[in-house]
Each structure stands twice: as structure tokens, then as C-alpha cells.
């Protein structure tokens, strides 16, 4: 049985999309990993890369969930650390 032209076009479009998502998502993810040691918003770009890859791959969606949890924990730890550095009580006026 010969393949219908509609089926062939659908197959090509489906695989082209998956290849494009893989290339773009992988490039964004690698750029984010580089930004972890270079200047730039590394964690944000890593999350974006996993979000792009997560549209096609279940492993990337799971990695995105783990990354979100890790960044939430890091943010909470930073908030606790910042709160512990704040002065408590009344401040004394500067000497005159």
C-alpha cells in the first residue's frame, strides 16, 4: 500500500518540528550552562532550554520540574540569608 501524500507531508512536518525543537532547545540549554560560569542569567536560560525541550521530550519536562524545585530552594535559602543579615531592633543614632 502506497503512502498518501498527506501522510508523507505530516510525517515530514512532525519530524522537522522535533529536529528544530531539539536544535534550538539544545543550543539554549548549552548557552545557559555556559552562563553559569560566564556573565549572564544562567539559571533562567537553563530553565528556558528545558522548557523548549520539554515540548517534545518527557525527560526534559522532568528535568524542568527538578530545576524549578532547585531554584525555588535556592531562592528561599537566599531570602533566609538576607533576612539574617538585617539589623534587629532599633538603630542607634549616629554620634554627633
C-alpha beads as a LAMMPS data file, in Angstrom:
LAMMPS data file: protein, C-alpha beads

96 atoms
95 bonds

1 atom types
1 bond types

-500.0 500.0 xlo xhi
-500.0 500.0 ylo yhi
-500.0 500.0 zlo zhi

Masses

1 110.0

Atoms # bond

1 1 1 0.000 0.000 0.000
2 1 1 1.495 3.321 -1.059
3 1 1 1.669 6.213 1.355
4 1 1 -0.730 9.050 0.780
5 1 1 0.800 12.476 0.070
6 1 1 -0.962 13.894 3.131
7 1 1 0.662 11.242 5.342
8 1 1 4.101 11.947 3.898
9 1 1 3.751 15.700 4.482
10 1 1 2.521 15.113 8.041
11 1 1 5.481 12.825 8.732
12 1 1 7.979 15.365 7.382
13 1 1 6.435 18.256 9.344
14 1 1 6.299 16.261 12.581
15 1 1 9.947 15.225 12.323
16 1 1 11.094 18.653 11.153
17 1 1 9.473 20.219 14.210
18 1 1 11.134 17.712 16.511
19 1 1 14.552 18.331 14.943
20 1 1 14.071 22.116 15.175
21 1 1 12.998 21.907 18.825
22 1 1 15.994 19.685 19.573
23 1 1 18.466 22.065 17.952
24 1 1 17.027 25.284 19.409
25 1 1 16.398 23.814 22.868
26 1 1 19.841 22.223 22.985
27 1 1 21.530 25.461 21.954
28 1 1 19.624 27.463 24.575
29 1 1 20.416 24.857 27.226
30 1 1 24.127 24.855 26.366
31 1 1 24.181 28.664 26.418
32 1 1 22.571 28.595 29.863
33 1 1 25.094 26.088 31.150
34 1 1 27.896 28.311 29.846
35 1 1 26.305 31.285 31.589
36 1 1 26.545 29.507 34.921
37 1 1 30.272 30.303 34.864
38 1 1 30.175 33.268 32.474
39 1 1 28.284 36.534 32.945
40 1 1 24.601 36.187 32.239
41 1 1 21.326 34.842 33.614
42 1 1 22.432 31.195 33.663
43 1 1 19.628 29.573 35.663
44 1 1 16.958 31.448 33.747
45 1 1 18.360 30.351 30.387
46 1 1 18.747 26.730 31.563
47 1 1 15.083 26.712 32.604
48 1 1 14.142 28.180 29.229
49 1 1 16.146 25.485 27.425
50 1 1 14.440 22.722 29.403
51 1 1 11.053 24.326 28.712
52 1 1 11.736 24.316 24.969
53 1 1 12.953 20.715 25.009
54 1 1 10.065 19.726 27.293
55 1 1 7.596 20.380 24.488
56 1 1 8.931 17.267 22.711
57 1 1 10.728 15.153 25.325
58 1 1 9.389 13.782 28.614
59 1 1 12.880 13.650 30.163
60 1 1 13.280 17.393 29.579
61 1 1 9.910 18.116 31.186
62 1 1 11.008 16.121 34.247
63 1 1 14.349 17.955 34.309
64 1 1 12.454 21.259 34.120
65 1 1 10.398 20.301 37.166
66 1 1 13.557 19.360 39.104
67 1 1 15.271 22.581 38.034
68 1 1 12.300 24.674 39.150
69 1 1 12.338 22.982 42.567
70 1 1 16.085 23.551 42.920
71 1 1 15.823 27.229 42.003
72 1 1 12.929 27.673 44.444
73 1 1 15.037 26.147 47.228
74 1 1 17.994 28.358 46.297
75 1 1 15.771 31.442 46.323
76 1 1 14.374 30.551 49.739
77 1 1 17.886 30.000 51.102
78 1 1 18.984 33.373 49.731
79 1 1 15.954 35.054 51.304
80 1 1 16.715 33.458 54.682
81 1 1 20.348 34.526 54.435
82 1 1 19.380 38.088 53.553
83 1 1 16.945 38.246 56.461
84 1 1 19.597 37.042 58.877
85 1 1 21.887 39.891 57.816
86 1 1 19.308 42.601 58.541
87 1 1 19.869 44.512 61.773
88 1 1 17.373 43.699 64.503
89 1 1 15.817 46.144 66.895
90 1 1 16.225 49.901 66.897
91 1 1 19.189 51.521 65.353
92 1 1 21.191 53.896 67.434
93 1 1 21.525 57.391 66.074
94 1 1 24.963 58.199 64.697
95 1 1 27.286 60.030 67.085
96 1 1 27.353 63.781 66.668

Bonds

1 1 1 2
2 1 2 3
3 1 3 4
4 1 4 5
5 1 5 6
6 1 6 7
7 1 7 8
8 1 8 9
9 1 9 10
10 1 10 11
11 1 11 12
12 1 12 13
13 1 13 14
14 1 14 15
15 1 15 16
16 1 16 17
17 1 17 18
18 1 18 19
19 1 19 20
20 1 20 21
21 1 21 22
22 1 22 23
23 1 23 24
24 1 24 25
25 1 25 26
26 1 26 27
27 1 27 28
28 1 28 29
29 1 29 30
30 1 30 31
31 1 31 32
32 1 32 33
33 1 33 34
34 1 34 35
35 1 35 36
36 1 36 37
37 1 37 38
38 1 38 39
39 1 39 40
40 1 40 41
41 1 41 42
42 1 42 43
43 1 43 44
44 1 44 45
45 1 45 46
46 1 46 47
47 1 47 48
48 1 48 49
49 1 49 50
50 1 50 51
51 1 51 52
52 1 52 53
53 1 53 54
54 1 54 55
55 1 55 56
56 1 56 57
57 1 57 58
58 1 58 59
59 1 59 60
60 1 60 61
61 1 61 62
62 1 62 63
63 1 63 64
64 1 64 65
65 1 65 66
66 1 66 67
67 1 67 68
68 1 68 69
69 1 69 70
70 1 70 71
71 1 71 72
72 1 72 73
73 1 73 74
74 1 74 75
75 1 75 76
76 1 76 77
77 1 77 78
78 1 78 79
79 1 79 80
80 1 80 81
81 1 81 82
82 1 82 83
83 1 83 84
84 1 84 85
85 1 85 86
86 1 86 87
87 1 87 88
88 1 88 89
89 1 89 90
90 1 90 91
91 1 91 92
92 1 92 93
93 1 93 94
94 1 94 95
95 1 95 96
